Structure formats: C-alpha cells, structure tokens
Amino acid sequence: MTIIATLVVVWLFFAALFGWRLALERGGGMRDASLKVWLKLVALSLLWPVGCLLVLLQRRK
C-alpha cells in the first residue's frame, strides 16, 4: 500500500514539473505557468509529511 502511495506522489510531482516546464516553453513566462501547477506542488509538499506519519503509524501496529 505504501509503495503504491509513494509511486502516485512521485508521479504527480513529475507531472506538475513537466506541466510547468511546458508552460514556460510556450513563451508565456511565469504568468503562463498555471496556478494549478503551483497548487499541485504545494499539495505535494503537504502530502509528504502526511505520508510519513501514516507509515510511522502503520509500523507501530
């Protein structure tokens, strides 16, 4: 279960980075890099501590 969750989080992180790079390559600069990409990055940065806590709780059982 934790392996699947880790793979999903890593996939979302690289998808967000790829979308941001694609927006910058279009020539729109930072304004064209959509807010959704930044929101994904913020959400991912919040998911790591939650994932670590879940792993620690499962190991205690």
N, C-alpha and C positions, 0 to 999 in steps of 0.2 A: 504493500500500500504506500509506504513512504517513498519507494523508488518511483512509482507512478507519479506521485505528487511532485517529486523533485524534477522529473522529466518535463512535466507540464509547466512548472515555473520557469525552468531554463528555456523551454520553447517559447513561452510568452515573452521572456526577456529579449531573446534574439529577434523575435518578430517585431517587438517595439523598436529595437535599434535599427532593424532593416527598414521599417517604415519611416523612421526619422531620417535616415540616410537617403532614402528615395525622395523624400520631400525636399531635402537640401539640394539634391542633384537636379531637380526640376528648375532650379534657378530662383526659387521664391525666397530663399534665405530662411532665417529663423521664423519669420511670420508664417511662411507656408507650412512649416512643420506643425502639424495639427496639435490641438490641445489634447486630443485623445491619446496621442503617443506619450505626452508628458504625464497624463493621468495613469497610463499603464505603468510607466516607470515608477511613479510614486506608489501605486498599488503593489507593485512587485517588491519595492523596498520595504513595504509594511508586511508583506507575506513571509519574508524570511524569518523574522523573529517569531511569528505565529507558528510557522513550520517547525522551528527549533523547539519551541515549547511543547508542541504535540509529540515530537519524537522523545523528548525527555519524559513526558507523562507516560508514554507507552512503555518505556524502558523500566519505569518504576513498578509497573504492574507485575 
